Amino acid sequence: MSWWLNGRQVSEAEYRRKQRAVFAGRETWKAGSGSSDGETITQYVKATERQLTQRMNLATQVVRGRVVELLSVGQDVRRSSSGRLIGLSPSRPGEPPRVLSGRLRQSITARVARTPSSKGGAFDETGANLPSQEVNNIVGVVGTNVQYARRLERGFTGTDSRGRLIRQAPRPFLFRALQEKLTDIRRILTGTLG
């Protein structure tokens, strides 16, 4: 088998070295004869990463929108003698929580992050395992920083900080929104919007 690199015949070892350097981002490699504009593989990878990041951003916004929608069912409220809001028709177990103050709904955020792979698990074209620092994951994150959100999402049984025994069934809103939007997410990420 002949190995060609930039128009000249090279050894397989030299070809593989160049391939590893390109995938590690240390060198560029001009694409084959089909590229008239001299696009490099590194440029192609960066363009693909940008496109995937944009798609992931759109997907996270779709999920965030559904979460906000699920958290937009209101209820009648009254104030206690101490001034705290009390919901008069709270959600049932299994339903998303109903709005009391709107704090949870307003706290929902969406972002895209690039994280190194925890175990590598990716391979270059030669089949060689890439070190984890060379592998990046593009991750969409939808969530909240409100402390009570986890208790609402997953439920809680136990004693709270005031010593009260709490038995609260889950009222999922994040996972439910993700499940409901999985088909849309797949279409967005694969570019098959219709």
N, C-alpha and C positions, 0 to 999 in steps of 0.2 A: 504494500500500500504506500502511496506517495503522500507526503505531508507538505503542504504549501502554506507559506506565510508571507503576506505582502508581495506576492508575485515571484517568490523564489522557493525552491525546494529546500526543506529543512528536515532534521532528524525528528523522530517522534518525541524524544525527550525535550527538544527545544520548543516544539509545538505545544506540548503539555505545560511547560514552564510559562510560556506566553499566555496560555489559556487561564492558568491559575492567577497570574498577575492581573489580567483583565477583570476577572470576576472579583478579585480582592480590591479593585479600584485603583491599583497602582499604575496601570498602563491603559492605553486605549488601543482599539483594534478596528481598523477600517472594515466596514461591511463589504461583502463580496461584490461581484460584478453588477448585481442588480441595483446598486446604490449609485446614483449619478451625483448626489450632492455630498458625498464623502462622509455620510453619517457614521459615527462610530458606535460600537456596541455599548460603550459607556453612556453615550448620549441617548441611545435607545432605552437603556435601562432606566436612566433618570426620567425620561419622558414618560415611560410606563409607570414609574413610581408616582410621578405627579398626577397622572390620570387616575390611578387607583386611589390616591389620597383624595382627589376631588370627588370620586364616586363614593368613597367611604364617608366623606363629609356629608354628602347628600343623604346617604343611608342613615347616618346618625340623626340628621335633622328630621327625617321621616319618623323615626322611632320617637324622638323627643316630642314631636307634634302629637303623636298618638298618646304618649304619656300625659301630656298637658290636657288633652281632650278627655282622657279617662278621669283626671283629677278635677274636672270642671263641673261635676254634678253638685249642686248646692244643697243646702238644707236650712231650715229655720234655726235660728240661734237665739239664745237669751244670755244675759250676763248674770253671773252669780253675785252674791253680796260683796265678794272680794274683788269683783271686776273681771273675772275670768269668763271667757266664752264657753257656753255649753251647747252642744249640738242636740237638737230635739228629734232628729230623724237620722241617726248615724247609719252607715252602710252595714249590710249584712256580711257575715263571714264569707270570704271568697269573692266579694265584690270589691272594686277599688274604693279607697276611702273617699268620703264626701268632704266637700270644702267646709272648713270651719273659719279659718282666718285667711286662707290663700297662701300662706307662707310656704308650704310644701310645693305647691304648683309653681310658684315664682322661683323656687330654688332649682328647678330641673335644668340641667345643663347638658350640652353635647359637645364633644371635641374629638379630634383625631390625634392619635399619638403614634409615634414610631418607637417600638421597643425591640431590644435585642432578643433573639430567640433564647429560651432558657436552656435548651439542650442541643442547639445546632439543628440536627434533623434535616438539613437541606444538603443537596448534592449539586456539584457543578456538572457540566456536560460530560466530563470524563467518568463520572460516577464517584469521584473523590468526595469525602465528607468535608463540608465547609465548617470552619470553626464558628462558634456561636457569635463572635463579635462581627462576623461578616454577613450574618443573616439578620435582616430586619423584618419585623412584623408591622404591618399597618393596621392599627386597632381603632375601632370606633368605641367611644365610651359615652354612655348616657347615664346620668345619675344625679345625686343630690348630696349636699353636705349637712342636711337637716338630721339631727341625731335620732329623732323618733321614726324616721323613714324605714330603717331596717326592721324595727319592731312591727310596723304596719305591713311591710312587704312579706315578711317571713312568719309573723306571729310571735308571741312571747308568752311563756309560762314561767313564773318565778316571782321573786321579791324585787320590787323596784327600789330606787335609792331612798325612798321615804319609808320603807319597811312594809309596804302594802303588797298583798298577794295578788298577782295579775295573771289572768288567763285570757289572753287576747288571741283569737284565731287570725290566721293570715288574711290580709286584704291586698292581694298582689296588684301592682300597677306597672312596675318596670318589666318584669318577666312576661306578664300578659301582653303588654304592648309589643315586646319583641316577638312573641309567638304570633301575634296577629299580623305583623308586618314582615314575616320571613319571606314570603313570596315576592313582595316588593323589593326587599333587600337583595335577594338573589338576582332579580332583574336589573337592579341598579348596578351591582358589582360586576355582572357579566356583560353589561352593555346591551341588554335585550329589552330596552324600554319600548313599550308599544302603546 
